[in-house]
């Protein structure tokens, strides 16, 4: 059924194209490709046609082409519209031996047309889809093409590309594959191997994906193994103790609290602080046959800082607003502040909308500068206090407006060095104008 469908499709295309050449007295072919290139085992058909009456025959590298459909390569007559006659050359499966010239001849008129068929091989890879190596060793990711051809190769990994015979400190393309030096767990993943076979007549390329598996001991994804991590939590809230890791083979995870193991096989543990007994030392142990890593959390009750008071504007410019705030109590143990500022804009219909921005300050000593603001624009500003446990509620909002743009440069937040640079630039401009005059 598939073969008949393919032949019918070729017949239909041939008929449509033939209608374009009704007035012509010459022999034509369709598809109109005088040097077709086809892969081994693919199907191929080409038709020669011309005005009736015509008597066509096809001849290939091995002689005349038979009309009998029992042959893999044969021809068959086509009834063409608009007083046209056609002869279809059919390749049920293209083979390497079919390469060469094919001539269609009109025996009545003595006209002929010649096509040159080039047959390409399907590149057959010798490239295991999954390859495994140990960490810290050099490894050649294997990717070759079978047969006598000598293709060129290009490799891909993440956002990197390695071309034929290129060498870097970490990777180099070599005969037979891609060499990865001093392999780490970060080198694991999908590599793309592309082979090109190029001749004077054609270029063929094929791709293979290869998954590199790197056997390694567990490694934490966030924070390294080492000191105890202080984890603060508010009363009746939860803390996420994470031991997410990378390991090959995959690691087993175990947990303990105050040196007492408890059954929990996952790499993160959520603790809800609803009683004092839940505060203390948590430890996760992550292990596979290649090694073990541990992480410890000290769960500590945290207290929300007091809301900052005394928020005030110290100074303004055309692109900045400097703020000050009254100090919190020492017991709040602040590590900084968080400022949220809102630009108030007016739409043509007079309705307002707000766009929020946030900035963290890792200091408790002001002033706190909001920079890169728009000139002559009103902002609504709120501030909250930060400590190791979290943030306080926000203060009451404060309205402040940046200054209009000053063409003399004053009022912009650039620092003393920038102001001196602006003055020097202005002086140079004055001198240049004087010289031109």
C-alpha positions as CSV (number, residue, x, y, z in Angstrom):
1,X,0.0,0.0,0.0
2,X,2.8,2.4,0.9
3,X,4.6,1.7,-2.4
4,X,1.4,2.3,-4.4
5,X,0.8,5.6,-2.6
6,X,4.4,6.7,-3.4
7,X,3.9,5.9,-7.1
8,X,0.6,7.7,-7.2
9,X,2.1,10.8,-5.6
10,X,4.9,10.8,-8.1
11,X,2.3,10.5,-10.9
12,X,0.3,13.4,-9.6
13,X,3.3,15.7,-9.3
14,X,4.4,14.6,-12.8
15,X,1.0,15.5,-14.3
16,X,0.9,18.9,-12.7
17,X,4.4,19.8,-13.8
18,X,3.8,18.4,-17.3
19,X,1.0,20.8,-17.9
20,X,3.5,23.7,-17.7
21,X,5.3,22.4,-20.8
22,X,2.4,21.6,-23.2
23,X,3.8,23.8,-25.9
24,X,7.3,22.5,-25.7
25,X,8.7,20.0,-28.2
26,X,11.6,18.9,-26.0
27,X,12.0,16.1,-23.5
28,X,11.8,17.1,-19.8
29,X,12.1,15.4,-16.4
30,X,10.4,15.8,-13.1
31,X,11.5,16.4,-10.4
32,X,13.7,18.9,-12.3
33,X,17.0,17.8,-10.6
34,X,19.8,16.8,-13.0
35,X,22.1,15.7,-10.2
36,X,19.9,14.0,-7.5
37,X,21.5,12.8,-4.3
38,X,19.8,10.0,-2.4
39,X,20.6,7.9,0.6
40,X,21.0,4.1,0.6
41,X,17.7,2.3,1.1
42,X,15.6,5.4,0.3
43,X,12.9,5.4,-2.4
44,X,13.3,7.5,-5.5
45,X,11.4,8.1,-8.7
46,X,12.0,10.4,-11.7
47,X,9.9,10.9,-14.9
48,X,10.8,11.9,-18.3
49,X,8.0,13.3,-20.5
50,X,7.2,15.1,-23.7
51,X,4.6,15.7,-26.4
52,X,2.8,12.7,-27.9
53,X,3.5,10.6,-29.7
54,X,6.8,9.8,-28.0
55,X,8.6,6.5,-27.3
56,X,10.7,6.8,-24.2
57,X,13.1,4.3,-22.6
58,X,15.5,4.6,-19.6
59,X,19.1,3.3,-19.7
60,X,21.3,3.1,-16.6
61,X,24.9,2.3,-15.8
62,X,24.2,-1.5,-16.3
63,X,22.1,-1.1,-19.5
64,X,18.4,-0.7,-20.4
65,X,15.9,-0.5,-17.5
66,X,13.2,-3.2,-17.6
67,X,9.5,-2.4,-17.6
68,X,8.9,-5.4,-15.3
69,X,7.8,-4.3,-11.8
70,X,9.5,-7.4,-10.3
71,X,12.8,-5.7,-10.6
72,X,13.9,-3.3,-7.8
73,X,14.7,-0.7,-10.5
74,X,12.2,-0.6,-13.3
75,X,10.2,1.8,-15.5
76,X,6.5,2.2,-16.2
77,X,4.5,4.2,-18.7
78,X,2.4,7.1,-17.5
79,X,-0.7,8.6,-19.0
80,X,-0.1,12.3,-19.0
81,X,-2.6,15.2,-19.5
82,X,-2.6,17.7,-22.3
83,X,-1.4,15.2,-25.0
84,X,1.8,14.4,-23.0
85,X,3.6,11.0,-22.8
86,X,5.8,10.0,-19.8
87,X,8.0,7.2,-18.5
88,X,8.6,6.8,-14.8
89,X,11.9,5.4,-13.5
90,X,11.3,3.8,-10.1
91,X,13.9,2.8,-7.5
92,X,12.1,0.7,-4.9
93,X,15.2,0.9,-2.7
94,X,18.3,2.9,-3.7
95,X,21.5,0.9,-3.4
96,X,25.2,1.9,-3.7
97,X,25.4,0.0,-7.0
98,X,22.7,2.4,-8.5
99,X,25.1,5.4,-8.6
100,X,25.8,6.7,-12.1
101,X,24.2,8.3,-15.1
102,X,20.7,7.5,-16.3
103,X,19.6,8.5,-19.8
104,X,16.0,8.9,-21.0
105,X,15.7,8.8,-24.8
106,X,12.8,9.6,-27.1
107,X,13.4,7.1,-29.9
108,X,10.9,8.9,-32.2
109,X,12.6,12.3,-32.1
110,X,16.1,11.3,-31.0
111,X,16.0,13.6,-28.0
112,X,17.5,12.5,-24.6
113,X,18.1,13.8,-21.2
114,X,20.7,12.6,-18.7
115,X,20.6,12.7,-14.9
116,X,23.5,11.8,-12.6
117,X,22.5,9.9,-9.5
118,X,24.7,10.1,-6.4
119,X,24.1,7.6,-3.7
120,X,25.2,8.4,-0.1
121,X,25.6,6.0,2.7
122,X,23.7,6.4,5.9
123,X,26.3,7.1,8.6
124,X,26.4,4.2,11.0
125,X,27.8,5.2,14.4
126,X,29.8,3.2,16.8
127,X,28.9,5.3,19.8
128,X,27.4,3.7,23.0
129,X,24.5,6.0,24.1
130,X,25.5,5.7,27.8
131,X,29.2,5.8,28.8
132,X,30.5,5.7,32.4
133,X,33.7,7.0,34.0
134,X,35.2,7.7,37.4
135,X,35.7,11.2,38.7
136,X,39.1,12.8,38.4
137,X,40.2,10.5,35.6
138,X,40.7,11.5,31.9
139,X,38.1,9.9,29.7
140,X,37.5,9.6,25.9
141,X,33.8,9.8,25.1
142,X,33.6,7.3,22.2
143,X,32.0,8.3,18.9
144,X,33.1,6.8,15.6
145,X,31.5,6.0,12.3
146,X,31.7,2.5,10.9
147,X,33.1,1.8,7.4
148,X,36.0,3.1,5.3
149,X,34.9,6.7,5.3
150,X,36.7,9.3,7.4
151,X,34.2,12.0,8.4
152,X,34.9,15.1,10.4
153,X,33.4,15.6,13.8
154,X,31.9,18.4,15.9
155,X,30.9,18.1,19.6
156,X,28.3,19.9,21.7
157,X,28.0,20.1,25.5
158,X,25.8,22.6,27.3
159,X,26.6,25.9,25.6
160,X,30.0,24.8,24.3
161,X,31.0,23.7,20.8
162,X,34.2,21.7,20.0
163,X,35.2,21.5,16.3
164,X,37.5,19.0,14.6
165,X,41.1,19.1,15.9
166,X,40.4,21.9,18.4
167,X,42.0,21.5,21.8
168,X,41.3,23.3,25.0
169,X,42.7,22.8,28.5
170,X,39.6,20.7,29.4
171,X,38.4,19.2,26.1
172,X,39.9,18.1,22.9
173,X,38.5,16.4,19.8
174,X,40.5,13.3,18.9
175,X,40.3,10.3,16.6
176,X,37.6,8.2,18.1
177,X,35.9,10.7,20.4
178,X,36.1,13.7,22.7
179,X,38.7,13.6,25.4
180,X,37.6,15.1,28.8
181,X,40.5,15.7,31.1
182,X,40.2,15.4,34.9
183,X,36.5,14.6,34.8
184,X,34.4,16.0,37.6
185,X,30.7,15.4,38.4
186,X,30.0,18.7,36.6
187,X,31.0,17.1,33.3
188,X,28.2,14.6,33.5
189,X,25.3,15.0,31.1
190,X,24.3,14.9,27.5
191,X,27.0,15.3,24.8
192,X,26.2,15.7,21.1
193,X,28.4,14.1,18.5
194,X,27.9,15.2,14.9
195,X,29.7,13.5,12.0
196,X,30.1,15.1,8.5
197,X,31.1,13.2,5.3
198,X,32.0,15.6,2.6
199,X,32.8,14.9,-1.1
200,X,32.9,17.0,-4.2
201,X,29.3,16.1,-4.8
202,X,27.6,16.2,-1.5
203,X,27.7,16.6,2.3
204,X,26.0,14.2,4.7
205,X,25.8,14.7,8.5
206,X,24.3,12.7,11.3
207,X,24.0,13.3,15.1
208,X,24.2,11.0,18.1
209,X,23.5,11.9,21.7
210,X,25.7,10.4,24.4
211,X,25.0,10.5,28.1
212,X,28.2,10.7,30.1
213,X,27.7,9.2,33.6
214,X,30.4,10.2,36.2
215,X,30.6,8.0,39.3
216,X,31.3,10.2,42.3
217,X,30.8,10.6,46.0
218,X,27.8,12.7,47.2
219,X,28.2,16.5,46.8
220,X,25.8,19.0,48.3
221,X,24.1,21.3,45.8
222,X,23.8,24.2,48.2
223,X,26.4,25.0,50.9
224,X,29.4,22.9,51.3
225,X,30.1,20.3,54.0
226,X,31.5,21.9,57.0
227,X,30.4,24.2,59.8
228,X,27.0,23.9,61.5
229,X,24.3,26.0,59.8
230,X,22.2,28.2,62.1
231,X,18.6,27.9,61.0
232,X,16.1,30.3,62.6
233,X,12.4,29.7,62.7
234,X,9.4,31.7,64.2
235,X,7.0,30.0,66.5
236,X,4.3,28.0,64.6
237,X,6.2,28.5,61.3
238,X,8.3,25.9,59.4
239,X,12.0,25.6,58.4
240,X,13.2,23.6,55.5
241,X,16.4,21.7,56.2
242,X,17.9,20.8,52.9
243,X,20.5,18.1,52.1
244,X,19.9,18.1,48.3
245,X,22.9,16.4,46.6
246,X,24.4,15.0,43.5
247,X,25.7,11.5,43.6
248,X,26.4,8.6,41.3
249,X,25.2,6.0,42.1
250,X,22.4,7.8,43.9
251,X,22.9,8.2,47.6
252,X,21.0,7.1,50.6
253,X,19.9,9.8,53.1
254,X,19.5,9.3,56.9
255,X,18.6,11.9,59.6
256,X,19.2,12.3,63.3
257,X,18.0,14.8,65.9
258,X,20.2,15.4,68.9
259,X,22.2,12.3,67.9
260,X,19.1,10.1,67.9
261,X,18.4,8.6,64.4
262,X,14.9,8.9,63.0
263,X,13.5,7.3,59.9
264,X,13.2,9.8,57.0
265,X,14.8,8.8,53.6
266,X,14.4,12.1,51.7
267,X,17.0,14.9,51.1
268,X,15.0,17.7,52.8
269,X,13.2,17.8,56.1
270,X,10.6,20.3,57.0
271,X,10.3,21.1,60.8
272,X,7.3,23.0,62.1
273,X,8.2,24.8,65.3
274,X,5.2,24.2,67.6
275,X,7.1,23.3,70.8
276,X,10.5,23.9,72.3
277,X,11.5,20.3,72.1
278,X,11.9,20.7,68.3
279,X,14.7,23.1,68.6
280,X,18.2,21.7,68.5
281,X,20.8,19.9,66.4
282,X,19.6,18.1,63.2
283,X,22.1,16.1,61.1
284,X,21.7,14.5,57.7
285,X,24.1,11.8,56.4
286,X,24.3,11.2,52.6
287,X,26.3,8.2,51.4
288,X,26.9,6.0,48.4
289,X,29.6,3.3,47.8
290,X,32.1,6.1,46.9
291,X,31.8,8.2,50.0
292,X,29.8,10.0,52.7
293,X,29.0,13.6,53.5
294,X,27.2,15.1,56.4
295,X,25.5,18.4,57.2
296,X,24.3,19.8,60.5
297,X,21.6,22.4,61.3
298,X,21.1,24.1,64.6
299,X,17.4,25.0,64.7
300,X,17.1,28.2,66.7
301,X,14.0,30.1,67.7
302,X,13.9,33.4,65.9
303,X,12.1,36.6,66.8
304,X,10.6,39.0,64.4
305,X,12.3,42.4,64.6
306,X,10.4,45.5,65.6
307,X,9.0,47.7,62.9
308,X,11.6,50.5,62.1
309,X,10.5,54.0,63.2
310,X,11.6,57.4,62.2
311,X,11.8,56.8,58.4
312,X,12.9,60.1,56.9
313,X,14.3,61.6,53.7
314,X,17.9,62.9,54.1
315,X,18.4,64.3,50.6
316,X,17.1,63.9,47.1
317,X,18.5,64.4,43.6
318,X,17.2,63.9,40.1
319,X,18.0,60.1,40.2
320,X,18.2,59.2,43.9
321,X,16.6,59.5,47.3
322,X,18.6,59.0,50.5
323,X,16.9,57.7,53.6
324,X,17.5,57.5,57.3
325,X,15.8,55.5,60.1
326,X,15.9,55.5,63.9
327,X,18.0,52.6,65.3
328,X,16.1,49.4,66.5
329,X,16.7,47.9,69.9
330,X,20.0,45.9,70.1
331,X,17.9,42.8,71.1
332,X,16.6,42.7,67.5
333,X,20.1,41.8,66.4
334,X,19.6,43.5,63.0
335,X,21.8,42.6,60.0
336,X,20.2,45.3,57.7
337,X,17.1,46.7,56.2
338,X,14.7,46.0,53.3
339,X,13.2,49.0,51.4
340,X,10.2,48.7,49.1
341,X,9.5,51.7,46.9
342,X,6.7,52.3,44.6
343,X,6.6,54.6,41.6
344,X,3.3,56.4,41.3
345,X,2.2,56.9,37.7
346,X,-0.9,58.4,36.2
347,X,-2.6,56.9,33.2
348,X,-4.4,59.1,30.6
349,X,-7.7,58.1,32.2
350,X,-6.5,59.5,35.5
351,X,-6.4,56.1,37.2
352,X,-3.2,55.3,39.1
353,X,-1.3,52.0,39.2
354,X,1.8,51.0,41.2
355,X,5.0,49.1,40.2
356,X,7.0,47.7,43.1
357,X,10.7,47.5,43.6
358,X,12.7,46.1,46.5
359,X,16.3,46.7,47.7
360,X,18.1,45.0,50.6
361,X,20.8,46.8,52.6
362,X,23.3,44.7,54.5
363,X,24.1,47.5,57.0
364,X,22.3,49.1,59.9
365,X,24.0,52.4,59.4
366,X,22.5,54.9,57.0
367,X,21.9,56.8,54.9
368,X,20.3,54.3,52.6
369,X,20.3,55.4,48.9
370,X,17.7,54.4,46.4
371,X,19.5,55.0,43.1
372,X,18.7,55.0,39.3
373,X,15.3,56.6,39.9
374,X,13.4,58.7,37.4
375,X,13.7,62.5,37.7
376,X,10.7,64.5,39.0
377,X,8.9,61.4,40.1
378,X,7.0,60.7,43.3
379,X,7.8,57.5,45.1
380,X,6.0,55.8,48.0
381,X,8.6,54.2,50.3
382,X,8.4,51.6,53.1
383,X,11.1,50.0,55.2
384,X,11.4,46.8,57.2
385,X,14.2,45.5,59.5
386,X,16.1,42.3,58.9
387,X,17.8,39.9,61.3
388,X,18.9,36.3,60.9
389,X,15.4,35.0,61.5
390,X,13.6,37.1,58.9
391,X,12.1,40.5,58.4
392,X,9.8,42.7,60.3
393,X,6.5,44.2,59.1
394,X,6.9,47.3,56.9
395,X,6.7,50.8,58.3
396,X,4.1,53.3,57.4
397,X,4.7,54.6,53.9
398,X,6.5,57.8,53.2
399,X,6.1,59.9,50.1
400,X,9.2,61.5,48.4
401,X,9.8,63.1,45.0
402,X,13.1,63.2,43.0
403,X,14.2,66.5,41.7
404,X,13.8,67.6,38.0
405,X,16.9,67.1,35.8
406,X,19.5,69.8,36.4
407,X,21.4,70.5,33.2
408,X,24.4,71.5,35.2
409,X,24.7,68.0,36.6
410,X,24.0,68.8,40.2
411,X,21.6,66.6,42.0
412,X,22.6,63.3,40.5
413,X,23.9,60.5,42.8
414,X,27.3,59.8,41.3
415,X,29.8,60.3,44.1
416,X,32.5,63.0,44.5
417,X,34.8,61.5,41.9
418,X,32.1,61.6,39.3
419,X,31.2,65.2,40.1
420,X,34.9,66.2,39.6
421,X,34.8,64.3,36.3
422,X,31.7,66.2,35.2
423,X,33.3,69.6,36.0
424,X,36.5,68.7,34.1
425,X,34.3,67.6,31.1
426,X,32.4,70.9,31.2
427,X,35.6,72.9,31.4
428,X,37.0,71.0,28.3
429,X,33.8,71.8,26.4
430,X,34.2,75.5,27.2
431,X,37.8,75.5,26.0
432,X,36.9,73.7,22.8
433,X,34.2,76.2,22.0
434,X,36.6,79.1,22.7
435,X,39.2,77.6,20.3
436,X,36.6,77.2,17.5
437,X,35.6,80.9,18.0
